[in-house]
Amino acid sequence: EEKKKSYADFLADDSMPQEVLALQVQLEQQQAALRDLTLARDTAWNAYSGLINQIEAIEAGIQPSEVEARVAVQAAVPTRPVSPKKAQNIALAGVAGLMLGIFGAFLAGFLARPKTK
């Protein structure tokens, strides 16, 4: 029994705690490296899965449900108020009405002609 040391006696020995501390530091470093590798693996897997889903969607002819849009340039604030252009709108309406009237006249003339054999 004298040869058997208790755990407290083992820790009381000055040379052993230094080795234990060194091993604990090494263990913590290895665990940190493991966490980093696990995170890198998970990130790579998520990227891979996303790419596979996009490929399957493209092959199926379906647009992906999530579309990422980015703003290239912020919209500029107008320097003066925007209002309807009355003269331009009236001119376009007159031209459209004239064209519609001419088309209607040709259609009426075409339909009014007697059919001959």
QUIBEL-V615577 format. One record per backbone hydrogen bond with DSSP energy under -1.0 kcal/mol. CO is the residue of the C=O (numbers start at 0). NH is the residue of the N-H. If there is no record, write none. Layout:
BEGIN
CO_NH, CO_NH
END
This chain:
BEGIN
5_9, 6_10, 7_11, 12_16, 14_18, 15_19, 16_20, 17_21, 18_22, 19_23, 20_24, 21_25, 22_26, 23_27, 24_28, 25_29, 26_30, 27_31, 28_32, 29_33, 30_34, 31_35, 32_36, 33_37, 34_38, 35_39, 36_40, 37_41, 38_42, 39_43, 40_44, 41_45, 42_46, 43_47, 44_48, 45_49, 46_50, 47_51, 48_52, 49_53, 50_54, 51_55, 52_56, 53_57, 54_58, 55_59, 56_61, 83_85, 84_88, 85_89, 86_90, 87_91, 88_92, 89_93, 90_94, 91_95, 92_96, 93_97, 94_98, 95_99, 96_100, 97_101, 98_102, 99_103, 100_104, 101_105, 102_106, 103_107, 104_108, 105_109, 106_110, 107_111
END
